[in-house]
Amino acid sequence: MESEPPIATVLIVCLGNICRSPMGEAILGAAAKKRGLNIVVDSCGTAAQTLAQHKIPISHHSRKLTRYCSSDFTEFTHILASDANNLRDIKRVMPDNSTADIRLWGSYLDGKSIPDPWYGGLSGFESTFEQCTALSNAFLDHLEKSG
């Protein structure tokens, strides 16, 4: 028996792919599973593109969004930016053949960016967890309503 195709494929993007986007990936995936929804979730960061433009090598092995990974823009149905700067960076490298719905993740709820928790101590990470949880539920509500 073949499994059903996913109802959405989602790429969550932040700057370095070390805080917000991996946390969002895990939370959205868990929330979808809890609802019995088949979605694919991944995460990446935009910082590598800026470093590459300045010819600075990076050895960090997290997933990176660059113009050289243009398949992300056709393989994912949704690309969700953690903040306005990420959204700008995504749109800057977006190829002409992009089919993904690209937007600020917060646009599904309150229009707010997810602040980077890196310098906010444990309370910053807790706040990010709560915001990603709320945004995950809002996004999944949207998916369920739209079909």
Buried (B, 14 or more C-beta within 10 A) or exposed (E): EEEEEBBBBBBBBBBBBBBBBBBBBBBBBEBBEEBEBEBBBBBBBBBBBEBBEEEEEBEEEBBBBBEEBBEBBEBBBBBBBBBEBBBEBBEEBBEEEBEBEBBBBBBBBEEBBBBBBBEBEEEBBEBBBEBBBBBBBBBBEBBEEEE
